[in-house]
Amino acid sequence: MNRRKTMQYVRPLVADRAAGLCENNAGRCWASPSELHHVLPRSQASRGDVHLLDLFATQQGEQGEDVDMPWLAFLCVDCHRKVHAEPAWAREVGLMANGTVSARSGRPVYQGTDVRLTEMFGPDDEGAPL
């Protein structure tokens, strides 16, 4: 599966969740979103050009399962620029996460500081997938 196919699946779902408003709730932005932002950058969670969490969501969706996608935010252009210009602020407000994702036993495993991603994809006590 390639990046284009995963984006075709996840983008409309995140756009629906945003309901026409920028998801930068920390900045109380009410602008119309137009850009999909990876809270956990692709450089920390990719295999080839595909973000492993996007791939997981797409595969689950193809099986008829709903997946919450806290690693994605639908942002307006200005907020998206601010996230990348001010990464410390973005981490503080939850729009950027530290960590990595690997694939183990057919499922993504997250290791990092983001509580939402740890709850969804964290390893168990022995470091094996949940």
N, C-alpha and C positions, 0 to 999 in steps of 0.2 A: 504494500500500500504506500502511496506517495503523499507528499505534503499537500498537494492540491486536493486530493480526495478527502483527507482529514479536515482541511479548512472548509471544504464544502459542507461537511457535516457539522462541525462545531460552531462556525461563525453564526448561522441563523439562530442556534439555540442560545448563544450568549447574547445576541442582539435582542431576542425575545425577553430574556431575563432582565436586560437593561431597561426595557420598556421606553425607549426613546430618550433616556437620560444618561449622561456620562456617569460611569461607575466610580468616579473619584469622589466618594462620599466624604473623605477627609477634608477636601477642599470646598465642599458644598457647591460643586459645579453643577449647573443645571443646563449646560450646553448639550446639543445633540451629538451623540457619539458617532464616530466613523471609523475608528481604528481598533483592531483587536490586539490586545497587549498580553504577552506571556509574563505572568508574575514571576515564574521561574523561567529564566531565559533559555531559549533553545540550546545555547552553547552548554548548558548544564544538564540537559535532559533529552538529548537527541541521539538517534541512530540514523546516520546518514542525514537526510534533510527533514526527517519526520520527528516531531516532538513525541516522546514516548507516551506522555499523558494524553495528548490529542489522539494518538493511535489507539490507546486503551478505550477512550470515550467512544471513538468511532466503532471499534469492534463490539463494545457493549451495546451501542445503539443499534447495530445491525442485528443483534440478537434480541432486540426489543426491550432492553433494559435502559432505565433512565440513569444518568450519571450527573452528579453535581460537579461543576467544573471551577473550583476556586482558584485554579492556576491561570485562569483567563479573566481579563477585564475588558469591557467595551468602553473606550475612552474617546473624548473629543481630541482634536489635534493638539490644542494647547496643553492639556493635561498629560497627554502621551509624551510630548516634548519635555515637560517638567519632570516626569518620572525618570527619563534617561539623563537629563541634565543634573538632577539632584538625587542620586541613588540612595544616599543616607536618609533623606526625607521619605523617599519612596518605600524603603524598608520599614521605617518607623510607622507609616500609615498602612502597611500591608499590601502595597502595590508592587513590591519587589521582594523576592525571597532568596535566601542563601540555601545552598544544598545541591545535591545531585540526584538523578534518577537513573537506576539501572533496571534491566529486565531480568527477573529470576522466576523460574517456574511458570512462565507465561503471564506474568503480572508485573507491573512496574513497582519498584521499591524505592521509596524516597528516604534519604538521609540528610537531615538539615534542621533548621530552626523554626520552620513554619508549622504552627500547631495544626492548622487545617489539613495540610498535606501529610503530616505525620499521622494524624488520625485516620486518614484514608489509605495511605500507602506505606506507613512505617513498618520497619522490620520488627519481628518479635524479639524477645530477650536474647536469643541465640544468634540474632542477625539473619534469620531465615524469614522468608515471606510469611505473613499472617495466614 
